[in-house]
Amino acid sequence: MDLKLRLLETFHAKGDDGKDYKVCAYERQRRDETLHDGQDRWLSTGVTEYRLDSGEPIEPHADGTMKALHSGVRLTRSA
């Protein structure tokens, strides 16, 4: 299955290291395989993926905080 990411929003977050980070929220989409007319159409998978603008994956938590998976920095969305 082909997947692509569509940018939904960007926002700033403060890291527990004192630095400011830019977070990007993406919607995962899959190719609509039911069409055979040569059109390139994509459908939402219902999954939102978060990444730092550097590309590092982010794990969101139920309390609204996030964790950068490779660096381990904990993030809180800035107001």
Biopython code that builds the backbone (N, CA, C, O; Angstrom):
import numpy as np
from Bio.PDB.StructureBuilder import StructureBuilder

atoms = [
    (1, "MET", "N", (0.842, -1.167, 0.000)),
    (1, "MET", "CA", (0.000, 0.000, 0.000)),
    (1, "MET", "C", (0.894, 1.240, 0.000)),
    (1, "MET", "O", (1.822, 1.349, 0.801)),
    (2, "ASP", "N", (0.605, 2.164, -0.900)),
    (2, "ASP", "CA", (1.339, 3.419, -0.964)),
    (2, "ASP", "C", (0.800, 4.370, 0.094)),
    (2, "ASP", "O", (-0.412, 4.517, 0.252)),
    (3, "LEU", "N", (1.713, 5.016, 0.818)),
    (3, "LEU", "CA", (1.333, 5.999, 1.821)),
    (3, "LEU", "C", (2.027, 7.320, 1.529)),
    (3, "LEU", "O", (3.125, 7.350, 0.973)),
    (4, "LYS", "N", (1.369, 8.419, 1.914)),
    (4, "LYS", "CA", (2.011, 9.728, 1.862)),
    (4, "LYS", "C", (1.508, 10.535, 3.042)),
    (4, "LYS", "O", (0.489, 10.206, 3.650)),
    (5, "LEU", "N", (2.234, 11.596, 3.359)),
    (5, "LEU", "CA", (1.879, 12.472, 4.460)),
    (5, "LEU", "C", (1.388, 13.804, 3.917)),
    (5, "LEU", "O", (1.963, 14.356, 2.979)),
    (6, "ARG", "N", (0.311, 14.317, 4.523)),
    (6, "ARG", "CA", (-0.212, 15.636, 4.160)),
    (6, "ARG", "C", (-0.125, 16.506, 5.405)),
    (6, "ARG", "O", (-0.660, 16.153, 6.456)),
    (7, "LEU", "N", (0.550, 17.645, 5.284)),
    (7, "LEU", "CA", (0.730, 18.545, 6.420)),
    (7, "LEU", "C", (-0.612, 19.114, 6.865)),
    (7, "LEU", "O", (-1.345, 19.693, 6.062)),
    (8, "LEU", "N", (-0.929, 18.948, 8.147)),
    (8, "LEU", "CA", (-2.159, 19.491, 8.718)),
    (8, "LEU", "C", (-1.912, 20.821, 9.417)),
    (8, "LEU", "O", (-2.655, 21.783, 9.218)),
    (9, "GLU", "N", (-0.862, 20.871, 10.238)),
    (9, "GLU", "CA", (-0.556, 22.088, 10.980)),
    (9, "GLU", "C", (0.872, 22.027, 11.499)),
    (9, "GLU", "O", (1.489, 20.963, 11.556)),
    (10, "THR", "N", (1.377, 23.187, 11.872)),
    (10, "THR", "CA", (2.652, 23.282, 12.575)),
    (10, "THR", "C", (2.411, 24.110, 13.830)),
    (10, "THR", "O", (1.549, 24.989, 13.851)),
    (11, "PHE", "N", (3.179, 23.820, 14.872)),
    (11, "PHE", "CA", (3.076, 24.594, 16.109)),
    (11, "PHE", "C", (4.403, 24.513, 16.848)),
    (11, "PHE", "O", (5.248, 23.666, 16.559)),
    (12, "HIS", "N", (4.564, 25.412, 17.805)),
    (12, "HIS", "CA", (5.793, 25.452, 18.581)),
    (12, "HIS", "C", (5.591, 24.740, 19.904)),
    (12, "HIS", "O", (4.504, 24.755, 20.482)),
    (13, "ALA", "N", (6.657, 24.118, 20.369)),
    (13, "ALA", "CA", (6.635, 23.406, 21.646)),
    (13, "ALA", "C", (7.929, 23.714, 22.391)),
    (13, "ALA", "O", (8.966, 23.987, 21.787)),
    (14, "LYS", "N", (7.842, 23.665, 23.705)),
    (14, "LYS", "CA", (9.000, 23.897, 24.562)),
    (14, "LYS", "C", (9.507, 22.543, 25.043)),
    (14, "LYS", "O", (8.739, 21.719, 25.539)),
    (15, "GLY", "N", (10.816, 22.326, 24.888)),
    (15, "GLY", "CA", (11.422, 21.083, 25.336)),
    (15, "GLY", "C", (11.854, 21.154, 26.782)),
    (15, "GLY", "O", (12.098, 22.238, 27.311)),
    (16, "ASP", "N", (11.952, 19.996, 27.427)),
    (16, "ASP", "CA", (12.425, 19.980, 28.808)),
    (16, "ASP", "C", (13.909, 20.331, 28.902)),
    (16, "ASP", "O", (14.463, 20.429, 29.997)),
    (17, "ASP", "N", (14.548, 20.518, 27.746)),
    (17, "ASP", "CA", (15.930, 20.977, 27.683)),
    (17, "ASP", "C", (16.009, 22.500, 27.574)),
    (17, "ASP", "O", (17.100, 23.058, 27.454)),
    (18, "GLY", "N", (14.838, 23.182, 27.616)),
    (18, "GLY", "CA", (14.794, 24.639, 27.556)),
    (18, "GLY", "C", (14.746, 25.215, 26.152)),
    (18, "GLY", "O", (14.620, 26.429, 25.991)),
    (19, "LYS", "N", (14.842, 24.374, 25.136)),
    (19, "LYS", "CA", (14.842, 24.852, 23.756)),
    (19, "LYS", "C", (13.425, 24.888, 23.192)),
    (19, "LYS", "O", (12.530, 24.187, 23.666)),
    (20, "ASP", "N", (13.243, 25.722, 22.169)),
    (20, "ASP", "CA", (11.978, 25.777, 21.438)),
    (20, "ASP", "C", (12.076, 24.890, 20.212)),
    (20, "ASP", "O", (13.117, 24.835, 19.558)),
    (21, "TYR", "N", (10.984, 24.194, 19.899)),
    (21, "TYR", "CA", (10.941, 23.271, 18.771)),
    (21, "TYR", "C", (9.716, 23.560, 17.911)),
    (21, "TYR", "O", (8.692, 24.032, 18.404)),
    (22, "LYS", "N", (9.837, 23.270, 16.626)),
    (22, "LYS", "CA", (8.703, 23.354, 15.715)),
    (22, "LYS", "C", (8.219, 21.924, 15.467)),
    (22, "LYS", "O", (8.992, 21.057, 15.059)),
    (23, "VAL", "N", (6.921, 21.691, 15.722)),
    (23, "VAL", "CA", (6.313, 20.378, 15.542)),
    (23, "VAL", "C", (5.379, 20.435, 14.333)),
    (23, "VAL", "O", (4.642, 21.404, 14.154)),
    (24, "CYS", "N", (5.416, 19.398, 13.514)),
    (24, "CYS", "CA", (4.555, 19.294, 12.339)),
    (24, "CYS", "C", (3.616, 18.108, 12.521)),
    (24, "CYS", "O", (4.046, 17.002, 12.849)),
    (25, "ALA", "N", (2.326, 18.357, 12.302)),
    (25, "ALA", "CA", (1.318, 17.299, 12.375)),
    (25, "ALA", "C", (0.929, 16.926, 10.951)),
    (25, "ALA", "O", (0.581, 17.793, 10.150)),
    (26, "TYR", "N", (0.988, 15.640, 10.638)),
    (26, "TYR", "CA", (0.685, 15.137, 9.301)),
    (26, "TYR", "C", (-0.453, 14.126, 9.357)),
    (26, "TYR", "O", (-0.604, 13.384, 10.328)),
    (27, "GLU", "N", (-1.233, 14.116, 8.315)),
    (27, "GLU", "CA", (-2.259, 13.089, 8.139)),
    (27, "GLU", "C", (-1.685, 12.027, 7.203)),
    (27, "GLU", "O", (-1.214, 12.341, 6.110)),
    (28, "ARG", "N", (-1.728, 10.768, 7.641)),
    (28, "ARG", "CA", (-1.307, 9.679, 6.755)),
    (28, "ARG", "C", (-2.423, 9.421, 5.752)),
    (28, "ARG", "O", (-3.593, 9.319, 6.122)),
    (29, "GLN", "N", (-2.051, 9.315, 4.483)),
    (29, "GLN", "CA", (-3.015, 9.028, 3.433)),
    (29, "GLN", "C", (-2.549, 7.821, 2.636)),
    (29, "GLN", "O", (-1.352, 7.551, 2.529)),
    (30, "ARG", "N", (-3.521, 7.095, 2.075)),
    (30, "ARG", "CA", (-3.203, 5.950, 1.220)),
    (30, "ARG", "C", (-3.820, 6.183, -0.151)),
    (30, "ARG", "O", (-4.821, 6.885, -0.295)),
    (31, "ARG", "N", (-3.206, 5.586, -1.134)),
    (31, "ARG", "CA", (-3.704, 5.708, -2.501)),
    (31, "ARG", "C", (-5.054, 5.006, -2.627)),
    (31, "ARG", "O", (-5.243, 3.913, -2.095)),
    (32, "ASP", "N", (-5.993, 5.643, -3.337)),
    (32, "ASP", "CA", (-7.309, 5.054, -3.584)),
    (32, "ASP", "C", (-7.158, 4.053, -4.726)),
    (32, "ASP", "O", (-7.069, 4.435, -5.893)),
    (33, "GLU", "N", (-7.132, 2.770, -4.377)),
    (33, "GLU", "CA", (-6.914, 1.706, -5.357)),
    (33, "GLU", "C", (-8.184, 1.348, -6.137)),
    (33, "GLU", "O", (-8.132, 0.554, -7.076)),
    (34, "THR", "N", (-9.318, 1.930, -5.751)),
    (34, "THR", "CA", (-10.574, 1.594, -6.440)),
    (34, "THR", "C", (-10.714, 2.328, -7.761)),
    (34, "THR", "O", (-11.559, 1.974, -8.583)),
    (35, "LEU", "N", (-9.895, 3.347, -7.973)),
    (35, "LEU", "CA", (-9.981, 4.124, -9.213)),
    (35, "LEU", "C", (-9.030, 3.563, -10.253)),
    (35, "LEU", "O", (-7.882, 3.240, -9.949)),
    (36, "HIS", "N", (-9.509, 3.450, -11.467)),
    (36, "HIS", "CA", (-8.681, 2.939, -12.550)),
    (36, "HIS", "C", (-8.697, 3.900, -13.739)),
    (36, "HIS", "O", (-8.509, 3.495, -14.886)),
    (37, "ASP", "N", (-8.926, 5.182, -13.439)),
    (37, "ASP", "CA", (-9.024, 6.177, -14.505)),
    (37, "ASP", "C", (-7.742, 6.980, -14.687)),
    (37, "ASP", "O", (-7.731, 7.994, -15.385)),
    (38, "GLY", "N", (-6.668, 6.527, -14.060)),
    (38, "GLY", "CA", (-5.387, 7.217, -14.192)),
    (38, "GLY", "C", (-5.221, 8.384, -13.225)),
    (38, "GLY", "O", (-4.168, 9.020, -13.185)),
    (39, "GLN", "N", (-6.265, 8.661, -12.446)),
    (39, "GLN", "CA", (-6.196, 9.744, -11.464)),
    (39, "GLN", "C", (-5.408, 9.276, -10.241)),
    (39, "GLN", "O", (-5.485, 8.113, -9.846)),
    (40, "ASP", "N", (-4.672, 10.177, -9.666)),
    (40, "ASP", "CA", (-3.891, 9.895, -8.466)),
    (40, "ASP", "C", (-4.652, 10.486, -7.286)),
    (40, "ASP", "O", (-4.472, 11.660, -6.961)),
    (41, "ARG", "N", (-5.500, 9.686, -6.642)),
    (41, "ARG", "CA", (-6.335, 10.169, -5.550)),
    (41, "ARG", "C", (-5.916, 9.492, -4.252)),
    (41, "ARG", "O", (-5.571, 8.311, -4.236)),
    (42, "TRP", "N", (-5.952, 10.263, -3.155)),
    (42, "TRP", "CA", (-5.506, 9.763, -1.863)),
    (42, "TRP", "C", (-6.632, 9.874, -0.843)),
    (42, "TRP", "O", (-7.429, 10.812, -0.888)),
    (43, "LEU", "N", (-6.696, 8.907, 0.085)),
    (43, "LEU", "CA", (-7.713, 8.854, 1.129)),
    (43, "LEU", "C", (-7.050, 8.887, 2.499)),
    (43, "LEU", "O", (-5.950, 8.367, 2.682)),
    (44, "SER", "N", (-7.723, 9.495, 3.447)),
    (44, "SER", "CA", (-7.212, 9.541, 4.813)),
    (44, "SER", "C", (-7.236, 8.145, 5.428)),
    (44, "SER", "O", (-8.166, 7.372, 5.199)),
    (45, "THR", "N", (-6.212, 7.833, 6.205)),
    (45, "THR", "CA", (-6.189, 6.582, 6.966)),
    (45, "THR", "C", (-6.717, 6.801, 8.379)),
    (45, "THR", "O", (-6.905, 5.844, 9.131)),
    (46, "GLY", "N", (-6.957, 8.068, 8.743)),
    (46, "GLY", "CA", (-7.420, 8.387, 10.087)),
    (46, "GLY", "C", (-6.302, 8.458, 11.114)),
    (46, "GLY", "O", (-6.563, 8.567, 12.312)),
    (47, "VAL", "N", (-5.052, 8.395, 10.650)),
    (47, "VAL", "CA", (-3.905, 8.418, 11.550)),
    (47, "VAL", "C", (-3.171, 9.754, 11.404)),
    (47, "VAL", "O", (-2.865, 10.186, 10.293)),
    (48, "THR", "N", (-2.895, 10.399, 12.540)),
    (48, "THR", "CA", (-2.104, 11.625, 12.545)),
    (48, "THR", "C", (-0.717, 11.291, 13.064)),
    (48, "THR", "O", (-0.569, 10.596, 14.069)),
    (49, "GLU", "N", (0.283, 11.782, 12.381)),
    (49, "GLU", "CA", (1.680, 11.526, 12.726)),
    (49, "GLU", "C", (2.336, 12.858, 13.061)),
    (49, "GLU", "O", (2.129, 13.850, 12.362)),
    (50, "TYR", "N", (3.135, 12.879, 14.140)),
    (50, "TYR", "CA", (3.812, 14.107, 14.561)),
    (50, "TYR", "C", (5.310, 13.930, 14.391)),
    (50, "TYR", "O", (5.870, 12.872, 14.680)),
    (51, "ARG", "N", (5.950, 15.002, 13.912)),
    (51, "ARG", "CA", (7.401, 15.011, 13.733)),
    (51, "ARG", "C", (7.942, 16.402, 14.026)),
    (51, "ARG", "O", (7.250, 17.403, 13.841)),
    (52, "LEU", "N", (9.183, 16.450, 14.484)),
    (52, "LEU", "CA", (9.866, 17.734, 14.554)),
    (52, "LEU", "C", (10.147, 18.180, 13.129)),
    (52, "LEU", "O", (10.149, 17.358, 12.213)),
    (53, "ASP", "N", (10.384, 19.474, 12.930)),
    (53, "ASP", "CA", (10.670, 19.937, 11.572)),
    (53, "ASP", "C", (11.959, 19.330, 11.026)),
    (53, "ASP", "O", (12.210, 19.405, 9.824)),
    (54, "SER", "N", (12.781, 18.731, 11.889)),
    (54, "SER", "CA", (13.984, 18.022, 11.455)),
    (54, "SER", "C", (13.651, 16.626, 10.916)),
    (54, "SER", "O", (14.494, 15.965, 10.310)),
    (55, "GLY", "N", (12.389, 16.184, 11.151)),
    (55, "GLY", "CA", (11.963, 14.862, 10.702)),
    (55, "GLY", "C", (11.904, 13.827, 11.810)),
    (55, "GLY", "O", (11.394, 12.725, 11.603)),
    (56, "GLU", "N", (12.421, 14.169, 12.990)),
    (56, "GLU", "CA", (12.421, 13.214, 14.103)),
    (56, "GLU", "C", (10.982, 12.894, 14.534)),
    (56, "GLU", "O", (10.194, 13.814, 14.755)),
    (57, "PRO", "N", (10.629, 11.620, 14.657)),
    (57, "PRO", "CA", (9.271, 11.241, 15.070)),
    (57, "PRO", "C", (8.968, 11.674, 16.503)),
    (57, "PRO", "O", (9.847, 11.689, 17.365)),
    (58, "ILE", "N", (7.712, 12.023, 16.733)),
    (58, "ILE", "CA", (7.228, 12.457, 18.046)),
    (58, "ILE", "C", (6.141, 11.494, 18.497)),
    (58, "ILE", "O", (5.288, 11.087, 17.708)),
    (59, "GLU", "N", (6.184, 11.140, 19.768)),
    (59, "GLU", "CA", (5.144, 10.296, 20.360)),
    (59, "GLU", "C", (4.248, 11.167, 21.233)),
    (59, "GLU", "O", (4.697, 11.668, 22.264)),
    (60, "PRO", "N", (2.968, 11.360, 20.833)),
    (60, "PRO", "CA", (2.071, 12.160, 21.665)),
    (60, "PRO", "C", (1.544, 11.348, 22.848)),
    (60, "PRO", "O", (1.388, 10.130, 22.757)),
    (61, "HIS", "N", (1.272, 12.035, 23.955)),
    (61, "HIS", "CA", (0.728, 11.383, 25.151)),
    (61, "HIS", "C", (-0.653, 11.951, 25.452)),
    (61, "HIS", "O", (-0.978, 13.065, 25.042)),
    (62, "ALA", "N", (-1.457, 11.183, 26.167)),
    (62, "ALA", "CA", (-2.838, 11.562, 26.473)),
    (62, "ALA", "C", (-2.928, 12.872, 27.258)),
    (62, "ALA", "O", (-3.929, 13.583, 27.159)),
    (63, "ASP", "N", (-1.893, 13.196, 28.036)),
    (63, "ASP", "CA", (-1.930, 14.421, 28.836)),
    (63, "ASP", "C", (-1.546, 15.666, 28.027)),
    (63, "ASP", "O", (-1.474, 16.763, 28.581)),
    (64, "GLY", "N", (-1.299, 15.502, 26.719)),
    (64, "GLY", "CA", (-0.962, 16.636, 25.861)),
    (64, "GLY", "C", (0.525, 16.856, 25.666)),
    (64, "GLY", "O", (0.925, 17.646, 24.812)),
    (65, "THR", "N", (1.352, 16.170, 26.444)),
    (65, "THR", "CA", (2.792, 16.283, 26.249)),
    (65, "THR", "C", (3.215, 15.348, 25.118)),
    (65, "THR", "O", (2.437, 14.500, 24.679)),
    (66, "MET", "N", (4.438, 15.507, 24.657)),
    (66, "MET", "CA", (4.978, 14.691, 23.581)),
    (66, "MET", "C", (6.420, 14.330, 23.918)),
    (66, "MET", "O", (7.055, 14.967, 24.759)),
    (67, "LYS", "N", (6.922, 13.306, 23.253)),
    (67, "LYS", "CA", (8.313, 12.906, 23.452)),
    (67, "LYS", "C", (8.953, 12.687, 22.094)),
    (67, "LYS", "O", (8.423, 11.958, 21.256)),
    (68, "ALA", "N", (10.103, 13.329, 21.882)),
    (68, "ALA", "CA", (10.888, 13.105, 20.666)),
    (68, "ALA", "C", (11.552, 11.739, 20.817)),
    (68, "ALA", "O", (12.300, 11.513, 21.767)),
    (69, "LEU", "N", (11.281, 10.834, 19.886)),
    (69, "LEU", "CA", (11.675, 9.439, 20.065)),
    (69, "LEU", "C", (13.180, 9.202, 20.053)),
    (69, "LEU", "O", (13.664, 8.360, 20.809)),
    (70, "HIS", "N", (13.933, 9.912, 19.225)),
    (70, "HIS", "CA", (15.377, 9.645, 19.155)),
    (70, "HIS", "C", (16.155, 10.385, 20.241)),
    (70, "HIS", "O", (17.063, 9.818, 20.848)),
    (71, "SER", "N", (15.810, 11.635, 20.486)),
    (71, "SER", "CA", (16.561, 12.430, 21.461)),
    (71, "SER", "C", (16.031, 12.279, 22.882)),
    (71, "SER", "O", (16.752, 12.556, 23.840)),
    (72, "GLY", "N", (14.772, 11.842, 23.034)),
    (72, "GLY", "CA", (14.192, 11.670, 24.351)),
    (72, "GLY", "C", (13.679, 12.964, 24.980)),
    (72, "GLY", "O", (13.240, 12.949, 26.130)),
    (73, "VAL", "N", (13.723, 14.073, 24.261)),
    (73, "VAL", "CA", (13.268, 15.360, 24.791)),
    (73, "VAL", "C", (11.747, 15.324, 24.967)),
    (73, "VAL", "O", (11.019, 14.909, 24.065)),
    (74, "ARG", "N", (11.283, 15.758, 26.122)),
    (74, "ARG", "CA", (9.847, 15.864, 26.377)),
    (74, "ARG", "C", (9.402, 17.262, 25.978)),
    (74, "ARG", "O", (10.069, 18.249, 26.288)),
    (75, "LEU", "N", (8.262, 17.339, 25.285)),
    (75, "LEU", "CA", (7.782, 18.598, 24.718)),
    (75, "LEU", "C", (6.410, 18.950, 25.259)),
    (75, "LEU", "O", (5.571, 18.083, 25.501)),
    (76, "THR", "N", (6.205, 20.247, 25.441)),
    (76, "THR", "CA", (4.908, 20.786, 25.822)),
    (76, "THR", "C", (4.549, 21.868, 24.808)),
    (76, "THR", "O", (5.346, 22.763, 24.528)),
    (77, "ARG", "N", (3.346, 21.773, 24.269)),
    (77, "ARG", "CA", (2.901, 22.740, 23.257)),
    (77, "ARG", "C", (2.883, 24.139, 23.843)),
    (77, "ARG", "O", (2.347, 24.354, 24.931)),
    (78, "SER", "N", (3.470, 25.097, 23.121)),
    (78, "SER", "CA", (3.497, 26.489, 23.564)),
    (78, "SER", "C", (2.142, 27.144, 23.312)),
    (78, "SER", "O", (1.427, 26.786, 22.376)),
    (79, "ALA", "N", (1.809, 28.097, 24.154)),
    (79, "ALA", "CA", (0.520, 28.806, 24.007)),
    (79, "ALA", "C", (0.550, 29.809, 22.887)),
    (79, "ALA", "O", (-0.448, 30.483, 22.635)),
]
sb = StructureBuilder()
sb.init_structure("model")
sb.init_model(0)
sb.init_chain("A")
sb.init_seg("    ")
for serial, (resi, resn, name, xyz) in enumerate(atoms, 1):
    if name == "N":
        sb.init_residue(resn, " ", resi, " ")
    sb.init_atom(name, np.array(xyz, "f"), 0.0, 1.0, " ", f" {name:<3s}", serial, name[0])
structure = sb.get_structure()
